């Protein structure tokens, strides 16, 4: 019990409470509850994409090409699936695509000391230029229906994809806390110089983190495209900002060195809920982006300002009474 | 005579901490008042109250006998109170001239616009630097200046506000001896012109050289004020720590063992020039030299933090292969850096995570960290070194300087060093914590660790080292054993 109590006192705990309240609110005020399945389908790929973005941000870098790479993953894996390549092989190839992309990104960023923001900006343009990512180009239709069905396996309103996503997330929670590499990421992101004086090679750690993030983006791509009946690569331009939003809301600091995977779960749930809510309330995209903007600012404020102080002020009256 | 600045009964609390209590201070026109106290005594808080960064909860501030309130830093500036912080607050991409007038540029009317009057700025700036007695190129980008010059720009900037009261917070911390002399002559000029100064410093000899009077504070409370020629250094230290300190160096006469560590013909072009030395078991070897002489670089070459051109490192008769710092730690050579915040600790991580950072390899099995061992080790060293933190998961950022230094030491000790290289182990640490750190060093030596201590604090080297090497321009110029020859004068003479 104490573990839960302590957790609820952390920033991630507050995020979780808010998330649950909002969830209940949506269920009560709209027919959100009727289509929980497609909601959780969105949450699935957002968890993995958010995790990928969060890992990069923890090393004090940023990857803004994580949206367009999904288009390439979709294009490649869609083509292969149509050719009859088995799904496990396609998943591996998708992870390979993410890996190669991350390798180039990390190599240029670290080797030539170019800010990752600039390198990934260039990567976006390369993705769009070299691959059929423009609207109406690269569309893949007629994907065999048994494959689409595989992406839509469900247990009640819980998609198989969500279970996989949660399994990966739990693995990363464990990984960040209990392995040396996980600890090294915090150290290298928090202070590369101090890490060096602890026998850690920050550049190597950051490089590896990029690669892990790349593989995760490959999985994200599969999760994003598999349940839908066609691949339309241009459709994922802009997703990078969703992922970065999730990472920031989860509590990762842009200065590197902080961030907990558990926060990703709630941040992804929250962002996906906002998306749904705007559809259910007929609010349109303009409102969606407005809400995004507001929660990002609130999230950033809660990391920079003294959260404990705010809590004391909110609860202080109650404590005295 | 009315004091130009007087504070009385100042109270200031932060949640859970009483930072200042019944604090008082009196600054006479044209005098230099030294304020000293241990780290955490409340000096910085007091200065922040004077400059309007913090608001006192209670108490009065008088300027020239008139009661005033200082709402914000700009308020202090406009009343003629300026502070020169330890870390400079200049804009590094602007020129000296632009920096001087940031925020209050003189302007002139051109048609409907008000534009910055560069000519007026330039003539004012020249006047100020002449007044300070400093040669300064006004058009150089501030980033290209050394620490000392930056400080001069800060002082000049204060003068552009017409400051009558100048607060100097540890101004000599990052300066070489020569730069300190230059700063002191500027301070003397300022004093001649009737500027009153509050001078904050750890360094006793500076206080005795510069100040007219000295005020000692401790634990947020006023202790005493005295004329500088009526007080002794020991008296001041006693006031600061609140107890008698007969000998702050807990040096015992240890039997020095056999040679266990040796560096042969270490070379690194431009930095280290053929340095060789031996180190025995139980020995504390001091390394003296001026800033920039190559002391830190020598340590970095030994540990593989910097690549060497040639040279051997021998431990227990065996030549070590050290290609990076990881190899050094694995073989028992550990380096604790001088700049703990930048190069020693990851301040956003906890005491435990910092302590075990360099030995995760050893307490992990197939890359899985053994949390039990990790907690045990952390608790052990927190207890041994008396790290004052609420718990092992406390974030290092919120610890005091002395306690951060102890965490850094824990991090070094947990690696079980045979040779421990300490670079400025007590920089920015208060007197009480210094004593504790010396005790730890002495205890380690007794346990058979060989210690190399790099320090600019000469009394500390003389007090702790069995032998001192003097490095000058990357060369080993002198070696002296504990005895009548080991004096501050002789070491300085060789180092200069």
Interface residues (C-beta under 8 A of the other chain):
Chain A: X178 X179 X180 X181 X183 X184 X186 X187 X190 X191 X193 X194 X195 X196 X197 X198 X199 X200 X201 X257 X258 X309 X312
Chain B: X15 X305 X324 X325 X326 X328 X329 X330 X335 X337 X342 X343 X344 X345 X346 X347 X348 X349 X353 X357 X358 X360 X361 X364 X367 X368 X369 X371 X411
